[in-house]
């Protein structure tokens, strides 16, 4: 066999027969491998612990520590290099044990030289691929940890700079201001869009922390106002015991607070939704289903929430005066809601045409830039 240049890997050959181990060593060295020899399992284990190898070729029957014991010792020490067993007397039970402990191959004597080289080459490639994968995983894990730490830091800054903007909710037919919705804002520039801040809270498992901050800040801002308050509530906040605390700041003004739960945030992970909402209503809160018509949870969440207020998704409101299908859908929704005693609120109104069309369709309450943009102070309504 013609020798190959370069180092194809470092291989340890273990056999108490020096003639046989010498033959294996010569074959593998000619193939380009660096080869070390050990006459028994104890020496082999010592060599394996002292330096890196890419593969182990071992007889099963060895003095002292036999091949299976050597394999078990390797795995107990966390050494994952491929082990190729060579034996002249195969037994099914031994082969099964070898596979169980992660032996790479099981070769029978006499071993063909080309087969030995082929198997060792494949073992070395797989070992090196495994090392690369471990390095890649370690790198990606460190990158992910760094990103997570960066996200956590930015999220903490966002909480420290948390602010709320308020947007009026009106009863247009009577030209009357009836409530304000508290909208999430922060001075942290990397979370200019509120949905990004909510997504970060979900990723970090800090939804409860964000929800408490919003509720407490909203209560603080609204405590001197006689108006009703609408506050968005992530579905996972229903799992926060603090939400049901009667001494919490927002609970003290529960009788004029509407908790908006969006259809976009599923309720699947929340147990006993009805029971939890009953506790909130007992405190005095009202419940609104947000984004009605967005097509996510649909009727199932609507039934679970049993809301007092239904907020039409902005997609249904936009340009509905030009689209008969939207008007038909909104007419049906408002009619059914009225039959159920549910107040309908349309948000995202930007034109007089949208406003007037919604009024004709029986929409009770309206909200949007047409009346006022959100502001940190309580903005006046443009009638």
Secondary structure, DSSP 8 states (H G I E B T S, - for coil): ----SS---EEEEE-S-HHHHHHHHHHHHHTT-EEEEESSHHHHHHHHHHS--SEEEEES--SSS-HHHHHHHHHHTT---EEEEEESS--HHHHHHHHHTT--EEEESS--HHHHHHHHHHHHHHHHHHHHHHHHHHHHHHHHHHHHHHHHHHHHHHHHTEEEEEEEEEEGGGTEEEEEEEEEEES-GGG-SHHHHHHHHHHHT-HHHHHHHHHHHHHHHHTT--SEEEEEE-GGGGG-GGGG-TTSTTGGGGGGEEEEEETTS--TT-S-HHHHHHHHHHHT-EEEEEEETSSSSHHHHHHHH--SEEEE-HHHHTTGGG-HHHHHHHHHHHHHHHHTT-EEEE----SHHHHHHHHHTT--EE-STTT---BSS------
